[in-house]
């Protein structure tokens, strides 16, 4: 998977040397204050405006994007969580189907009766 930054901005109009010097200064300041470098640096200088991720399908591009969103943008909004809920449930059902099919083929059953009932409903 590849990635590239499409634009860099900071207080000094994004000259690479100035950004590097600002990064070094803030990083040293963060270490002195014993803070996590990424929170201090990204709170002080807006570095990433856009992020372009390259990779094959199912390579994890969306996962990386969502992790960046959780780390640097205070997570997801309520409406985003509500939009993801059906997708998560569908993935769960799609993943359990092969397990239930295998259990049926090998004549295996769940130990608890309540789980047997659920298995029959899902299969």
N, CA, C and O atoms as a MOPAC input file, in Angstrom:
PM7 MOZYME 1SCF
protein

 N      0.84700 1    -1.16200 1     0.00000 1
 C      0.00000 1     0.00000 1     0.00000 1
 C      0.89200 1     1.22400 1     0.00000 1
 O      1.86400 1     1.29300 1     0.75200 1
 N      0.56300 1     2.19000 1    -0.84200 1
 C      1.33900 1     3.40800 1    -0.90500 1
 C      0.50800 1     4.59000 1    -0.46200 1
 O     -0.72100 1     4.52200 1    -0.43400 1
 N      1.15900 1     5.64200 1    -0.12700 1
 C      0.44400 1     6.85900 1     0.23400 1
 C      1.28500 1     8.06100 1    -0.13600 1
 O      2.50900 1     7.98000 1    -0.24300 1
 N      0.60400 1     9.17600 1    -0.32900 1
 C      1.32600 1    10.41400 1    -0.56300 1
 C      0.50400 1    11.54900 1     0.00100 1
 O     -0.72200 1    11.45900 1     0.07400 1
 N      1.16300 1    12.60800 1     0.39500 1
 C      0.49600 1    13.77800 1     0.93500 1
 C      0.30000 1    14.74700 1    -0.21200 1
 O      1.24800 1    15.07100 1    -0.92700 1
 N     -0.94000 1    15.21600 1    -0.39300 1
 C     -1.21200 1    16.07600 1    -1.53500 1
 C     -0.83700 1    17.51800 1    -1.29300 1
 O     -0.46700 1    18.21900 1    -2.23500 1
 N     -0.92100 1    17.98400 1    -0.06100 1
 C     -0.53500 1    19.36800 1     0.19400 1
 C     -0.06400 1    19.51300 1     1.62200 1
 O     -0.54000 1    18.82300 1     2.52300 1
 N      0.87100 1    20.41300 1     1.81600 1
 C      1.41900 1    20.67000 1     3.13400 1
 C      1.24400 1    22.15100 1     3.40600 1
 O      1.54600 1    22.98500 1     2.55200 1
 N      0.75600 1    22.48000 1     4.59400 1
 C      0.61400 1    23.88500 1     4.93700 1
 C      1.10400 1    24.11400 1     6.34400 1
 O      1.02100 1    23.22700 1     7.19400 1
 N      1.60600 1    25.28000 1     6.58600 1
 C      1.95200 1    25.70300 1     7.93100 1
 C      1.99200 1    27.22100 1     7.92400 1
 O      1.65200 1    27.85300 1     6.92400 1
 N      2.39900 1    27.78800 1     9.01400 1
 C      2.38000 1    29.23400 1     9.13900 1
 C      3.31500 1    29.92300 1     8.15400 1
 O      3.11400 1    31.10200 1     7.86500 1
 N      4.30700 1    29.25400 1     7.63800 1
 C      5.29800 1    29.88200 1     6.76100 1
 C      5.10900 1    29.47600 1     5.30600 1
 O      6.09100 1    29.34000 1     4.57800 1
 N      3.88100 1    29.28300 1     4.87200 1
 C      3.53500 1    28.94800 1     3.49300 1
 C      4.20600 1    27.67600 1     2.98300 1
 O      4.50900 1    27.57900 1     1.79400 1
 N      4.43500 1    26.72800 1     3.83400 1
 C      4.78700 1    25.36400 1     3.46900 1
 C      6.11000 1    25.20300 1     2.75300 1
 O      6.24800 1    24.26700 1     1.96500 1
 N      7.06900 1    26.04200 1     2.97500 1
 C      8.38700 1    25.79600 1     2.41700 1
 C      8.95500 1    24.57600 1     3.13700 1
 O      8.94200 1    24.54100 1     4.36700 1
 N      9.46100 1    23.56300 1     2.40100 1
 C      9.88700 1    22.30700 1     3.03800 1
 C     10.89000 1    22.48400 1     4.16900 1
 O     10.80400 1    21.79400 1     5.18600 1
 N     11.83700 1    23.39700 1     4.00500 1
 C     12.82500 1    23.60600 1     5.06500 1
 C     12.18100 1    24.17900 1     6.32000 1
 O     12.53300 1    23.80500 1     7.43900 1
 N     11.23400 1    25.09200 1     6.12100 1
 C     10.55800 1    25.70300 1     7.26000 1
 C      9.70600 1    24.66700 1     7.98200 1
 O      9.67100 1    24.63800 1     9.21200 1
 N      9.01200 1    23.80900 1     7.21500 1
 C      8.20000 1    22.75700 1     7.81900 1
 C      9.07600 1    21.79900 1     8.61200 1
 O      8.72100 1    21.40000 1     9.72100 1
 N     10.23900 1    21.42200 1     8.03400 1
 C     11.14900 1    20.51500 1     8.72700 1
 C     11.66300 1    21.14400 1    10.01700 1
 O     11.71800 1    20.48000 1    11.05200 1
 N     12.03800 1    22.41300 1     9.96100 1
 C     12.52600 1    23.09200 1    11.16300 1
 C     11.42400 1    23.21600 1    12.21500 1
 O     11.66500 1    23.02100 1    13.40700 1
 N     10.21600 1    23.54100 1    11.76100 1
 C      9.08300 1    23.65900 1    12.68500 1
 C      8.78300 1    22.30000 1    13.32800 1
 O      8.48900 1    22.21300 1    14.52100 1
 N      8.86300 1    21.24800 1    12.51500 1
 C      8.65600 1    19.90300 1    13.02500 1
 C      9.68900 1    19.56700 1    14.10200 1
 O      9.34100 1    19.05100 1    15.16400 1
 N     10.96100 1    19.86100 1    13.82300 1
 C     12.01900 1    19.57200 1    14.79900 1
 C     11.80600 1    20.35300 1    16.09300 1
 O     11.96200 1    19.81200 1    17.18800 1
 N     11.44900 1    21.63100 1    15.95800 1
 C     11.23400 1    22.46800 1    17.13000 1
 C     10.06300 1    21.95500 1    17.97300 1
 O     10.17100 1    21.84600 1    19.19500 1
 N      8.96400 1    21.64700 1    17.32300 1
 C      7.79500 1    21.15800 1    18.05900 1
 C      8.03800 1    19.77800 1    18.65300 1
 O      7.59000 1    19.48600 1    19.76100 1
 N      8.74600 1    18.93400 1    17.91900 1
 C      9.05500 1    17.60300 1    18.41600 1
 C      9.92000 1    17.69400 1    19.67200 1
 O      9.67900 1    16.98800 1    20.65200 1
 N     10.92600 1    18.56700 1    19.63800 1
 C     11.77700 1    18.74700 1    20.81800 1
 C     10.97000 1    19.31500 1    21.97900 1
 O     11.14800 1    18.90800 1    23.12700 1
 N     10.08700 1    20.25200 1    21.67400 1
 C      9.23000 1    20.83900 1    22.70500 1
 C      8.31800 1    19.77000 1    23.31200 1
 O      8.10800 1    19.74500 1    24.52500 1
 N      7.79000 1    18.91000 1    22.48500 1
 C      6.91700 1    17.83100 1    22.97600 1
 C      7.68800 1    16.86200 1    23.86500 1
 O      7.18500 1    16.41700 1    24.89700 1
 N      8.89000 1    16.54700 1    23.46100 1
 C      9.69100 1    15.63300 1    24.29000 1
 C      9.99700 1    16.25100 1    25.65000 1
 O      9.95000 1    15.57800 1    26.67900 1
 N     10.31600 1    17.56700 1    25.63500 1
 C     10.57900 1    18.24200 1    26.90200 1
 C      9.34300 1    18.22900 1    27.79200 1
 O      9.45100 1    18.06900 1    29.00800 1
 N      8.19000 1    18.39500 1    27.20000 1
 C      6.95800 1    18.41500 1    27.98700 1
 C      6.42600 1    17.01200 1    28.25900 1
 O      5.41300 1    16.84300 1    28.93800 1
 N      7.11400 1    16.01400 1    27.72700 1
 C      6.75000 1    14.61300 1    27.92100 1
 C      5.33800 1    14.32700 1    27.41100 1
 O      4.56100 1    13.62300 1    28.05700 1
 N      5.02200 1    14.88600 1    26.24200 1
 C      3.73000 1    14.65400 1    25.60100 1
 C      3.92100 1    13.75300 1    24.39700 1
 O      5.03100 1    13.62300 1    23.88100 1
 N      2.85100 1    13.13700 1    23.95300 1
 C      2.91800 1    12.33800 1    22.73400 1
 C      3.16500 1    13.26800 1    21.55600 1
 O      2.45800 1    14.26200 1    21.38500 1
 N      4.14800 1    12.95300 1    20.76100 1
 C      4.58100 1    13.83900 1    19.68300 1
 C      3.46900 1    14.10900 1    18.68100 1
 O      3.32400 1    15.24400 1    18.22500 1
 N      2.69000 1    13.11200 1    18.32800 1
 C      1.70300 1    13.33200 1    17.27100 1
 C      0.62000 1    14.31200 1    17.69600 1
 O      0.16000 1    15.10600 1    16.87500 1
 N      0.20200 1    14.27800 1    18.95100 1
 C     -0.84500 1    15.19200 1    19.39400 1
 C     -0.33400 1    16.62200 1    19.45400 1
 O     -1.02900 1    17.55700 1    19.05600 1
 N      0.86800 1    16.78400 1    19.94700 1
 C      1.44600 1    18.12500 1    20.05800 1
 C      1.70700 1    18.70600 1    18.67400 1
 O      1.35800 1    19.85600 1    18.40800 1
 N      2.31300 1    17.92500 1    17.79800 1
 C      2.67300 1    18.42400 1    16.48000 1
 C      1.43700 1    18.75400 1    15.65900 1
 O      1.35000 1    19.83800 1    15.08200 1
 N      0.48200 1    17.83900 1    15.59800 1
 C     -0.68400 1    18.06800 1    14.76100 1
 C     -1.62500 1    19.10800 1    15.36000 1
 O     -2.42200 1    19.69900 1    14.63200 1
 N     -1.55400 1    19.34500 1    16.65700 1
 C     -2.35300 1    20.42100 1    17.24300 1
 C     -1.73700 1    21.77600 1    16.93200 1
 O     -2.45500 1    22.77400 1    16.86700 1
 N     -0.41800 1    21.83600 1    16.73800 1
 C      0.26900 1    23.09700 1    16.53000 1
 C      0.37100 1    23.48600 1    15.06000 1
 O      0.27100 1    24.66700 1    14.72800 1
 N      0.56900 1    22.51600 1    14.17900 1
 C      0.76300 1    22.79600 1    12.76600 1
 C     -0.17000 1    21.90300 1    11.97000 1
 O     -0.22600 1    20.69300 1    12.18800 1
 N     -0.88100 1    22.49400 1    11.06800 1
 C     -1.75900 1    21.71800 1    10.19200 1
 C     -0.90700 1    21.16700 1     9.06100 1
 O     -0.53000 1    21.90700 1     8.15200 1
 N     -0.60100 1    19.88200 1     9.10500 1
 C      0.31600 1    19.29900 1     8.12900 1
 C     -0.43500 1    18.60700 1     7.00800 1
 O     -0.12900 1    18.83200 1     5.83700 1
 N     -1.39800 1    17.78200 1     7.33300 1
 C     -2.08400 1    17.00600 1     6.31300 1
 C     -3.43000 1    17.64300 1     5.97700 1
 O     -4.31700 1    17.73100 1     6.82600 1
 N     -3.56800 1    18.08400 1     4.73300 1
 C     -4.86000 1    18.54600 1     4.26400 1
 C     -5.60700 1    17.42800 1     3.58700 1
 O     -6.80700 1    17.25800 1     3.79900 1
 N     -4.91400 1    16.66800 1     2.78100 1
 C     -5.49500 1    15.53400 1     2.06300 1
 C     -4.52600 1    14.36900 1     2.14100 1
 O     -3.30900 1    14.55100 1     2.19100 1
 N     -5.08100 1    13.18500 1     2.14900 1
 C     -4.25100 1    11.98100 1     2.16800 1
 C     -4.73800 1    11.07000 1     1.06400 1
 O     -5.92000 1    10.73000 1     1.01700 1
 N     -3.84600 1    10.67000 1     0.17600 1
 C     -4.18700 1     9.83000 1    -0.94400 1
 C     -3.54700 1     8.46500 1    -0.72000 1
 O     -2.32200 1     8.33900 1    -0.73400 1
 N     -4.37400 1     7.44600 1    -0.51200 1
 C     -3.88500 1     6.09700 1    -0.24800 1
 C     -4.02900 1     5.24200 1    -1.49400 1
 O     -5.09100 1     5.20500 1    -2.11700 1
 N     -2.95900 1     4.55800 1    -1.84900 1
 C     -2.97500 1     3.66100 1    -2.99000 1
 C     -2.84200 1     2.23300 1    -2.50700 1
 O     -2.13300 1     1.95900 1    -1.53800 1
 N     -3.52300 1     1.32500 1    -3.18100 1
 C     -3.39000 1    -0.08300 1    -2.83500 1
 C     -4.46800 1    -0.90500 1    -3.50100 1
 O     -5.46800 1    -0.37400 1    -3.98600 1
 N     -4.25500 1    -2.19500 1    -3.51800 1
 C     -5.22300 1    -3.10900 1    -4.10500 1
 C     -6.48600 1    -3.15000 1    -3.25100 1
 O     -6.49900 1    -2.68700 1    -2.11100 1
 N     -7.53900 1    -3.71100 1    -3.82300 1
 C     -8.77100 1    -3.83900 1    -3.04700 1
 C     -8.51600 1    -4.75000 1    -1.84900 1
 O     -7.71800 1    -5.68400 1    -1.92700 1
 N     -9.18900 1    -4.47400 1    -0.76100 1
 C     -9.02800 1    -5.20100 1     0.50200 1
 C     -7.61400 1    -5.10500 1     1.06300 1
 O     -7.16800 1    -6.00800 1     1.77100 1
 N     -6.90500 1    -4.02000 1     0.75500 1
 C     -5.55500 1    -3.83200 1     1.28400 1
 C     -5.56100 1    -3.09500 1     2.61400 1
 O     -4.53800 1    -3.04000 1     3.29500 1
 N     -6.71200 1    -2.52500 1     2.99400 1
 C     -6.81300 1    -1.84800 1     4.27400 1
 C     -6.79200 1    -0.33300 1     4.18900 1
 O     -6.54300 1     0.33400 1     5.19300 1
 N     -7.05000 1     0.22800 1     3.00500 1
 C     -7.02400 1     1.68700 1     2.85800 1
 C     -8.09000 1     2.34900 1     3.71900 1
 O     -7.81300 1     3.34000 1     4.39500 1
 N     -9.29000 1     1.81900 1     3.70200 1
 C    -10.37400 1     2.38800 1     4.50200 1
 C    -10.07800 1     2.24000 1     5.98300 1
 O    -10.38500 1     3.13300 1     6.77200 1
 N     -9.48800 1     1.12800 1     6.36100 1
 C     -9.14000 1     0.91400 1     7.76300 1
 C     -8.12400 1     1.95600 1     8.22600 1
 O     -8.25400 1     2.51200 1     9.31700 1
 N     -7.12300 1     2.21800 1     7.40500 1
 C     -6.12700 1     3.22900 1     7.74600 1
 C     -6.79200 1     4.59200 1     7.86600 1
 O     -6.50800 1     5.34400 1     8.79800 1
 N     -7.68000 1     4.91300 1     6.92300 1
 C     -8.37100 1     6.19700 1     6.95700 1
 C     -9.19800 1     6.33300 1     8.23500 1
 O     -9.16300 1     7.37300 1     8.89200 1
 N     -9.93900 1     5.28200 1     8.58600 1
 C    -10.77100 1     5.33000 1     9.79400 1
 C     -9.92400 1     5.43400 1    11.05800 1
 O    -10.31600 1     6.11000 1    12.00800 1
 N     -8.77500 1     4.77700 1    11.08100 1
 C     -7.89800 1     4.88500 1    12.23800 1
 C     -7.33700 1     6.30100 1    12.36300 1
 O     -7.22000 1     6.82300 1    13.47100 1
 N     -6.99000 1     6.92700 1    11.23700 1
 C     -6.52300 1     8.31500 1    11.26500 1
 C     -7.63300 1     9.22400 1    11.78400 1
 O     -7.37900 1    10.15800 1    12.54500 1
 N     -8.85000 1     8.94300 1    11.37000 1
 C     -9.98200 1     9.74900 1    11.81200 1
 C    -10.19700 1     9.60900 1    13.31900 1
 O    -10.47700 1    10.59500 1    14.00000 1
 N    -10.06900 1     8.40200 1    13.83200 1
 C    -10.23200 1     8.17900 1    15.26700 1
 C     -9.11300 1     8.87000 1    16.04200 1
 O     -9.37200 1     9.48600 1    17.07700 1
 N     -7.87700 1     8.77900 1    15.55900 1
 C     -6.74000 1     9.35200 1    16.27300 1
 C     -6.69900 1    10.87300 1    16.23300 1
 O     -6.40000 1    11.51200 1    17.24300 1
 N     -6.99500 1    11.46000 1    15.07600 1
 C     -6.74100 1    12.88100 1    14.89900 1
 C     -7.98600 1    13.75100 1    14.76000 1
 O     -7.87600 1    14.97700 1    14.75200 1
 N     -9.16000 1    13.14700 1    14.65100 1
 C    -10.37100 1    13.95400 1    14.50200 1
 C    -11.41900 1    13.61700 1    15.55600 1
 O    -12.60700 1    13.84400 1    15.32300 1
 N    -11.02600 1    13.09300 1    16.68200 1
 C    -11.94400 1    12.78400 1    17.78000 1
 C    -13.03200 1    11.78900 1    17.40700 1
 O    -14.16400 1    11.90700 1    17.87500 1
 N    -12.70700 1    10.82300 1    16.58100 1
 C    -13.62800 1     9.72300 1    16.30600 1
 C    -14.73600 1    10.06300 1    15.33500 1
 O    -14.64100 1    11.00700 1    14.55100 1
 N    -15.80500 1     9.25700 1    15.40900 1
 C    -16.91200 1     9.36600 1    14.48200 1
 C    -18.07400 1    10.11900 1    15.10200 1
 O    -18.25500 1    10.10600 1    16.31900 1
 N    -18.84700 1    10.76300 1    14.27700 1
 C    -20.07800 1    11.42000 1    14.71300 1
 C    -21.16200 1    10.36500 1    14.88200 1
 O    -21.01700 1     9.24500 1    14.39300 1
 N    -22.24600 1    10.71100 1    15.56800 1
 C    -23.34000 1     9.76200 1    15.83400 1
 C    -23.97000 1     9.26600 1    14.54000 1
 O    -24.29000 1     8.08200 1    14.43400 1
 N    -24.15600 1    10.13600 1    13.56000 1
 C    -24.77300 1     9.70600 1    12.30200 1
 C    -23.86500 1     8.76300 1    11.51000 1
 O    -24.35400 1     7.89200 1    10.79000 1
 N    -22.54300 1     8.93200 1    11.63900 1
 C    -21.61400 1     8.01100 1    10.97900 1
 C    -21.67500 1     6.63200 1    11.62900 1
 O    -21.66200 1     5.61400 1    10.93700 1
 N    -21.74200 1     6.60200 1    12.96200 1
 C    -21.86700 1     5.32000 1    13.66300 1
 C    -23.14800 1     4.61600 1    13.26300 1
 O    -23.15000 1     3.40400 1    13.04700 1
 N    -24.23300 1     5.36100 1    13.16100 1
 C    -25.51000 1     4.77000 1    12.75900 1
 C    -25.44200 1     4.23300 1    11.33400 1
 O    -26.07600 1     3.22400 1    11.02500 1
 N    -24.68800 1     4.88700 1    10.46800 1
 C    -24.55200 1     4.42000 1     9.08300 1
 C    -23.71400 1     3.14800 1     8.99700 1
 O    -23.95300 1     2.30900 1     8.12800 1
 N    -22.73100 1     2.99500 1     9.89200 1
 C    -21.87400 1     1.80200 1     9.86100 1
 C    -22.52300 1     0.58400 1    10.51400 1
 O    -22.14400 1    -0.54600 1    10.20900 1
 N    -23.48300 1     0.78900 1    11.39600 1
 C    -24.08400 1    -0.31600 1    12.14900 1
 C    -24.63500 1    -1.42400 1    11.23200 1
 O    -24.30600 1    -2.58800 1    11.46000 1
 N    -25.45400 1    -1.12600 1    10.20600 1
 C    -25.94900 1    -2.20400 1     9.33600 1
 C    -24.83000 1    -2.94100 1     8.59600 1
 O    -24.92800 1    -4.14400 1     8.35200 1
 N    -23.78000 1    -2.22000 1     8.24500 1
 C    -22.66100 1    -2.85700 1     7.54700 1
 C    -21.96700 1    -3.85300 1     8.46900 1
 O    -21.62600 1    -4.95900 1     8.04700 1
 N    -21.75700 1    -3.46700 1     9.71900 1
 C    -21.11300 1    -4.36200 1    10.68300 1
 C    -21.97200 1    -5.59400 1    10.92200 1
 O    -21.46100 1    -6.71300 1    10.96100 1
 N    -23.28000 1    -5.39200 1    11.08100 1
 C    -24.18400 1    -6.52900 1    11.28700 1
 C    -24.17900 1    -7.46500 1    10.08200 1
 O    -24.16700 1    -8.68500 1    10.24300 1
 N    -24.18900 1    -6.89400 1     8.86800 1
 C    -24.17200 1    -7.73200 1     7.67500 1
 C    -22.86300 1    -8.50700 1     7.57100 1
 O    -22.87200 1    -9.68000 1     7.19900 1
 N    -21.74100 1    -7.87400 1     7.89200 1
 C    -20.44900 1    -8.57700 1     7.88100 1
 C    -20.44400 1    -9.71300 1     8.89000 1
 O    -19.89600 1   -10.78300 1     8.62300 1
 N    -21.04700 1    -9.48600 1    10.03900 1
 C    -21.13600 1   -10.52700 1    11.06100 1
 C    -21.93900 1   -11.71600 1    10.55200 1
 O    -21.52300 1   -12.86400 1    10.70200 1
 N    -23.08700 1   -11.43900 1     9.95200 1
 C    -23.91700 1   -12.52600 1     9.42000 1
 C    -23.22600 1   -13.25900 1     8.27800 1
 O    -23.29100 1   -14.48500 1     8.19100 1
 N    -22.56200 1   -12.50100 1     7.39800 1
 C    -21.83300 1   -13.13600 1     6.28700 1
 C    -20.69700 1   -14.01400 1     6.79500 1
 O    -20.37800 1   -15.02800 1     6.17500 1
 N    -20.08700 1   -13.64200 1     7.90500 1
 C    -18.96500 1   -14.41300 1     8.45100 1
 C    -19.43100 1   -15.65700 1     9.18000 1
 O    -18.72600 1   -16.66700 1     9.18200 1
 N    -20.59800 1   -15.61000 1     9.79700 1
 C    -21.07600 1   -16.76400 1    10.57000 1
 C    -21.69200 1   -17.83200 1     9.66900 1
 O    -21.75400 1   -18.99700 1    10.06300 1
 N    -22.14400 1   -17.46800 1     8.48200 1
 C    -22.78600 1   -18.43200 1     7.59000 1
 C    -21.88200 1   -19.63400 1     7.25200 1
 O    -22.35900 1   -20.76400 1     7.34700 1
 N    -20.62700 1   -19.45900 1     6.86900 1
 C    -19.78000 1   -20.62600 1     6.58700 1
 C    -19.56700 1   -21.51600 1     7.81500 1
 O    -19.47300 1   -22.73700 1     7.69200 1
 N    -19.49300 1   -20.90600 1     8.98800 1
 C    -19.32500 1   -21.69500 1    10.20800 1
 C    -20.55400 1   -22.56000 1    10.44900 1
 O    -20.44100 1   -23.74100 1    10.77600 1
 N    -21.71700 1   -21.96600 1    10.28500 1
 C    -22.95500 1   -22.72200 1    10.47300 1
 C    -23.10900 1   -23.81500 1     9.42400 1
 O    -23.58900 1   -24.90900 1     9.72300 1
 N    -22.70400 1   -23.51800 1     8.20200 1
 C    -22.75500 1   -24.53000 1     7.13400 1
 C    -21.83400 1   -25.70500 1     7.46100 1
 O    -22.21000 1   -26.86200 1     7.27300 1
 N    -20.63900 1   -25.41200 1     7.94500 1
 C    -19.70400 1   -26.46700 1     8.32400 1
 C    -20.26200 1   -27.29700 1     9.47500 1
 O    -20.14000 1   -28.52200 1     9.48100 1
 N    -20.86900 1   -26.63100 1    10.44300 1
 C    -21.45200 1   -27.35800 1    11.57500 1
 C    -22.55000 1   -28.29700 1    11.11000 1
 O    -22.68200 1   -29.41200 1    11.61400 1
 N    -23.34000 1   -27.83700 1    10.14300 1
 C    -24.42200 1   -28.67900 1     9.62000 1
 C    -23.85500 1   -29.87700 1     8.85200 1
 O    -24.36300 1   -30.99100 1     8.98400 1
 N    -22.80900 1   -29.65500 1     8.05400 1
 C    -22.20400 1   -30.72700 1     7.26600 1
 C    -21.55300 1   -31.78400 1     8.15300 1
 O    -21.56900 1   -32.96600 1     7.80800 1
 N    -20.99300 1   -31.39000 1     9.26600 1
 C    -20.30000 1   -32.32900 1    10.15000 1
 C    -21.19000 1   -32.80300 1    11.29900 1
 O    -20.71100 1   -33.44800 1    12.23100 1
 N    -22.46600 1   -32.48700 1    11.23400 1
 C    -23.45000 1   -32.90600 1    12.24300 1
 C    -23.06500 1   -32.45400 1    13.64600 1
 O    -23.20400 1   -33.20500 1    14.61200 1
 N    -22.59500 1   -31.25700 1    13.74500 1
 C    -22.27000 1   -30.67200 1    15.04900 1
 C    -23.37800 1   -29.71900 1    15.45300 1
 O    -24.01400 1   -29.08100 1    14.61400 1
 N    -23.59200 1   -29.63800 1    16.75400 1
 C    -24.59700 1   -28.72200 1    17.27200 1
 C    -24.00500 1   -27.90800 1    18.40500 1
 O    -23.01000 1   -28.29500 1    19.01800 1
 N    -24.62500 1   -26.78900 1    18.66800 1
 C    -24.19800 1   -25.94400 1    19.77900 1
 C    -24.52900 1   -26.63700 1    21.08800 1
 O    -25.52000 1   -27.36100 1    21.17400 1
 N    -23.71800 1   -26.42300 1    22.09400 1
 C    -23.93800 1   -27.06200 1    23.38500 1
 C    -25.17600 1   -26.51500 1    24.07800 1
 O    -25.94500 1   -27.27700 1    24.66600 1
 N    -25.37700 1   -25.20600 1    24.01800 1
 C    -26.52200 1   -24.61000 1    24.69200 1
 C    -27.71700 1   -24.58500 1    23.75900 1
 O    -27.58600 1   -24.31100 1    22.56600 1
 N    -28.88400 1   -24.87500 1    24.31600 1
 C    -30.10500 1   -24.95100 1    23.51900 1
 C    -30.43000 1   -23.59500 1    22.89000 1
 O    -30.82700 1   -23.53200 1    21.72700 1
 N    -30.26400 1   -22.52100 1    23.64600 1
 C    -30.59500 1   -21.19100 1    23.10900 1
 C    -29.73200 1   -20.85800 1    21.88400 1
 O    -30.19900 1   -20.18600 1    20.96400 1
 N    -28.48700 1   -21.31800 1    21.86700 1
 C    -27.62700 1   -21.09700 1    20.70600 1
 C    -28.05100 1   -21.97000 1    19.53100 1
 O    -27.91700 1   -21.55600 1    18.37900 1
 N    -28.56200 1   -23.17900 1    19.80200 1
 C    -29.07400 1   -24.03400 1    18.72300 1
 C    -30.22400 1   -23.35500 1    18.00600 1
 O    -30.30700 1   -23.37500 1    16.77800 1
 N    -31.11200 1   -22.75300 1    18.78700 1
 C    -32.25300 1   -22.06000 1    18.19200 1
 C    -31.76400 1   -20.92300 1    17.30300 1
 O    -32.27900 1   -20.73400 1    16.20100 1
 N    -30.79400 1   -20.17900 1    17.76200 1
 C    -30.24700 1   -19.07500 1    16.96300 1
 C    -29.58100 1   -19.60700 1    15.68700 1
 O    -29.70700 1   -19.00500 1    14.62100 1
 N    -28.88400 1   -20.71800 1    15.79900 1
 C    -28.22700 1   -21.30500 1    14.61500 1
 C    -29.25500 1   -21.70300 1    13.55600 1
 O    -29.04100 1   -21.47400 1    12.36600 1
 N    -30.35100 1   -22.29000 1    13.98000 1
 C    -31.37400 1   -22.70100 1    13.03000 1
 C    -32.04200 1   -21.49600 1    12.38500 1
 O    -32.42900 1   -21.55700 1    11.21800 1
 N    -32.18300 1   -20.41100 1    13.12000 1
 C    -32.77200 1   -19.20200 1    12.55800 1
 C    -31.83800 1   -18.57500 1    11.51000 1
 O    -32.30400 1   -18.04700 1    10.50000 1
 N    -30.54200 1   -18.63400 1    11.75100 1
 C    -29.58300 1   -18.00600 1    10.85200 1
 C    -29.27100 1   -18.84500 1     9.61900 1
 O    -28.91200 1   -18.30600 1     8.57200 1
 N    -29.40600 1   -20.16500 1     9.74400 1
 C    -29.01500 1   -21.01400 1     8.60600 1
 C    -30.15700 1   -21.33500 1     7.68600 1
 O    -29.97000 1   -22.03700 1     6.69200 1

